Amino acid sequence: MITRTVVRRAALAGVVVTTAVTLAACGGGDHSPGMGHGSSSVPGGVPGGAAFNDADVAFAQMMIPHHRQAVEMAELAATRAEDPEIARLAGQIKAAQAPEIAAMTGWLAAWGRPLPSAGPEMSHLDHGMPGMMAEAELRGLEAASGRAFDRQFLTMMIAHHEGAVAMARDEIADGGDPAAKALAQQVVAAQQAEIATMREILDRL
């Protein structure tokens, strides 16, 4: 499991960022500027005056690219999976994680904190986020087909989910923003259930 120290260091020093929306009301402090963001299907938003801390920022900055990769993998499964249950699960993963990405993006903007880059330059952080796949692994998955794809997808997504659960547990322990902590709890519950389902499918393949 990634340590809390690694999470904080990665967020504060290692995340490649784009130009962020800087809000005058933030002033670099540890309070949100009272703007509501996020999807109604995702817990929270950014409550007015809710406190946030470095752990909340690290969670959002790291979980956004982590979720993006899961969505990319799920999109591959939609067209390549041989087992229909895997295709359904991939659709479920994409439907859950896309709005969570949108919510966390909104939080970072509201907090006046930088957004993680969406490009391949994020690859240097692969070893800083548990379960994050290297570019070569993704290309290998893209090249697979049939039952081989199904097994590879499940193996990779189980590891990916386990990494997300570890990061979410750090947020639950150390975060300050209620909405971010609620989303982290949702990630733990949903992804642990999906891990159990994927293990069952893998066992029968």
C-alpha positions as a printed Julia matrix, in Angstrom:
205×3 Matrix{Float64}:
   0.0     0.0     0.0
   1.24    3.45   -0.85
   2.29    5.38    2.25
   0.72    8.64    3.21
   4.15   10.28    2.9
   4.5     9.12   -0.71
   1.02   10.42   -1.51
   1.78   13.81   -0.11
   5.17   14.03   -1.81
   3.73   12.97   -5.12
   1.01   15.57   -4.9
   3.25   18.4    -3.75
   6.34   17.72   -5.84
   5.77   15.05   -8.44
   2.5    15.79  -10.19
   2.82   17.26  -13.68
   0.23   19.96  -13.91
  -1.54   22.12  -16.39
  -2.36   25.76  -15.76
  -4.85   25.76  -12.92
  -7.83   27.98  -12.28
  -6.67   30.19   -9.42
  -9.41   31.66   -7.33
  -8.76   34.86   -5.43
 -10.84   33.69   -2.51
  -8.48   30.78   -1.89
  -5.44   32.89   -1.16
  -3.44   29.67   -0.6
  -5.37   28.87    2.55
  -6.89   25.57    3.61
 -10.54   26.42    3.06
 -12.63   26.01   -0.07
 -14.03   29.18   -1.6
 -17.64   28.16   -1.21
 -18.31   26.96   -4.75
 -20.41   23.88   -5.46
 -18.94   21.41   -7.98
 -19.34   17.77   -8.88
 -22.02   15.48  -10.18
 -25.21   14.84   -8.23
 -24.41   11.11   -8.52
 -21.16   11.64   -6.61
 -21.19   12.34   -2.87
 -20.66   15.88   -1.8
 -19.53   18.58   -4.17
 -17.61   21.34   -2.43
 -19.66   22.6     0.53
 -19.29   26.28    1.31
 -16.5    26.85    3.81
 -15.58   23.17    4.09
 -11.99   22.63    5.21
  -9.6    20.76    2.94
  -5.99   19.76    3.42
  -2.98   18.42    1.54
  -4.3    14.86    1.71
  -7.53   15.92   -0.05
  -5.55   17.66   -2.79
  -3.23   14.68   -3.23
  -6.19   12.31   -3.39
  -7.86   14.27   -6.18
  -4.67   14.97   -8.11
  -3.66   11.31   -8.11
  -7.07    9.67   -8.37
  -8.03   11.64  -11.49
  -5.31   10.08  -13.71
  -5.83    6.74  -11.95
  -9.54    6.83  -12.88
  -8.73    8.03  -16.4
  -6.65    4.92  -16.93
  -9.42    2.68  -15.61
 -11.85    4.3   -18.05
  -9.37    3.75  -20.89
  -9.11    0.07  -19.98
 -12.89   -0.22  -19.68
 -13.33    1.27  -23.16
 -11.02   -1.41  -24.57
 -13.12   -4.11  -22.9
 -16.3    -2.73  -24.42
 -15.13   -3.79  -27.89
 -12.61   -6.56  -27.16
 -14.01   -8.63  -24.28
 -15.21  -12.1   -25.26
 -17.09  -12.72  -22.01
 -20.32  -10.64  -21.89
 -20.07  -10.25  -18.11
 -16.71   -8.51  -18.54
 -18.2    -6.13  -21.09
 -21.03   -5.31  -18.67
 -18.58   -4.78  -15.82
 -16.47   -2.49  -18.0
 -19.53   -0.37  -18.73
 -20.26   -0.19  -15.0
 -16.7     0.93  -14.24
 -16.81    3.68  -16.87
 -20.24    4.88  -15.72
 -19.05    5.15  -12.11
 -15.62    6.67  -12.61
 -16.29    9.28  -15.3
 -18.51   11.41  -13.0
 -16.03   10.96  -10.16
 -13.31   12.42  -12.41
 -15.57   15.38  -13.13
 -16.28   15.92   -9.43
 -12.61   15.81   -8.41
 -11.68   18.14  -11.26
 -14.26   20.59   -9.94
 -12.9    20.31   -6.42
  -9.36   21.15   -7.5
 -10.6    24.18   -9.43
 -12.64   25.33   -6.44
  -9.68   24.82   -4.12
  -7.41   26.76   -6.5
  -5.12   23.76   -6.87
  -3.49   22.5   -10.11
  -5.07   19.82  -12.25
  -3.07   16.75  -13.29
  -2.08   16.63  -16.93
  -4.02   14.27  -19.19
  -1.03   13.45  -21.39
   1.55   10.64  -21.43
   3.86   12.79  -19.33
   2.0    11.33  -16.34
   3.87    8.06  -16.94
   6.7     9.09  -14.61
   4.21    8.81  -11.75
   3.28    5.19  -12.5
   5.37    3.97   -9.6
   3.89    6.6    -7.26
   0.31    5.37   -7.64
  -0.49    1.78   -6.7
  -2.11   -0.27   -9.44
  -1.23    2.23  -12.17
  -0.3     0.4   -15.37
   2.75    1.29  -17.46
   2.16    2.39  -21.04
   3.63   -0.9   -22.33
   1.08   -2.87  -20.29
  -1.78   -0.86  -21.75
  -0.5    -1.4   -25.28
  -0.21   -5.12  -24.56
  -3.83   -5.17  -23.42
  -4.87   -3.27  -26.52
  -3.17   -5.88  -28.71
  -4.83   -8.86  -26.98
  -8.1   -10.45  -28.04
 -10.57  -13.16  -27.05
 -10.03  -15.14  -23.86
  -6.46  -13.85  -23.56
  -7.8   -10.29  -23.44
 -10.39  -11.25  -20.82
  -7.79  -12.76  -18.49
  -5.35   -9.9   -18.97
  -8.05   -7.28  -18.44
  -9.29   -8.87  -15.23
  -5.78   -9.32  -13.82
  -4.85   -5.71  -14.58
  -8.12   -4.2   -13.4
  -8.05   -6.12  -10.11
  -4.57   -4.69   -9.41
  -5.75   -1.26  -10.55
  -8.79   -1.37   -8.24
  -6.67   -2.54   -5.31
  -4.46    0.51   -5.83
  -7.47    2.83   -5.87
  -8.77    1.28   -2.65
  -5.39    1.85   -0.97
  -5.36    5.5    -2.04
  -8.96    5.97   -0.93
  -8.21    4.52    2.5
  -5.38    7.03    2.93
  -7.86    9.81    2.11
 -10.38    8.46    4.62
  -7.67    8.42    7.29
  -6.01   11.77    6.54
  -8.41   13.91    4.49
 -10.26   16.92    5.81
 -12.93   17.68    3.2
 -16.19   15.81    3.89
 -17.07   15.45    0.19
 -13.65   14.03   -0.68
 -13.8    11.6     2.23
 -17.29   10.5     1.22
 -16.15    9.85   -2.34
 -13.18    7.86   -0.99
 -15.58    5.71    1.05
 -17.67    5.17   -2.09
 -14.54    4.12   -4.02
 -13.65    1.57   -1.35
 -17.13    0.05   -1.26
 -17.73   -0.02   -5.02
 -14.31   -1.19   -6.09
 -14.02   -3.9    -3.45
 -17.32   -5.31   -4.74
 -16.02   -5.15   -8.32
 -12.79   -6.87   -7.28
 -14.82   -9.75   -5.84
 -16.83  -10.01   -9.07
 -13.71   -9.94  -11.24
 -12.06  -12.66   -9.17
 -15.12  -14.85   -9.6
 -15.06  -14.35  -13.38
 -11.32  -14.99  -13.54
 -11.74  -18.24  -11.61
 -14.17  -19.62  -14.18
 -12.25  -18.57  -17.29
